[in-house]
Amino acid sequence: MPALSPALGVVGAALSRALTYTAMLGLLVVLSHKLIDVSLDREALLKSGAASTIMALTVSSAAWTTSYKLTLLPLYLALGALTYLLLLTLTRTLTPIDVELLKNLQKDNKSSST
């Protein structure tokens, strides 16, 4: 994977990291399956993968259109987050239970930081 960094620069480093984390997840699932019953929601994984791909294409095209201006980075981030959340909502991948879990995590995070 490190070979991607010199060849593609920052994009190569990002791809290398994403591939490494994907491989680590796969290895974790395979090895932990021997100890515990691991079940993954394949439909949710596929939908979130598709949403991630569409989000990446959207942000990449917006960045390309605006000549990759660093000053627009906050807008690229906001566009990516909104696109991803919108796609998760439209595909019904993000459920009310998930939203409640996120709210509870946020509350727990705030209380532990004070």
C-alpha positions, 0 to 999 in steps of 0.5 A: 500500500505505501507504493500508492503514496509516491505515485498519487501523492495525497490521494494515494495516501488516502486510498492507501489508508482506506484500503488498509482499514478495509483490510483490517475490518475484513480480518477482524470479522474473519478472525472474530467470527471464530470466537463470537457470532458476528453479523453485519447488516449487508444491506446497510453496508452496501447502501452506505458504500454506495452513498460514500461513492456518490458523496465522493464523486459529488465533492470531487466534482465540486472541488474540480469545478472550483479549482480545488481552492483551499479556502472552500474546504469548509464548503466541501466538507459541508457538501460531503456531510449533507450529501452523505446524510441525505443519501442515507436518509433517502435509502432508509439506511439511517433509521430513527433508532440510529438517530436516537443512538447518535443523540445519546452518544452526543449527550454522553460525550458532552457530559464526559468532557465537562 
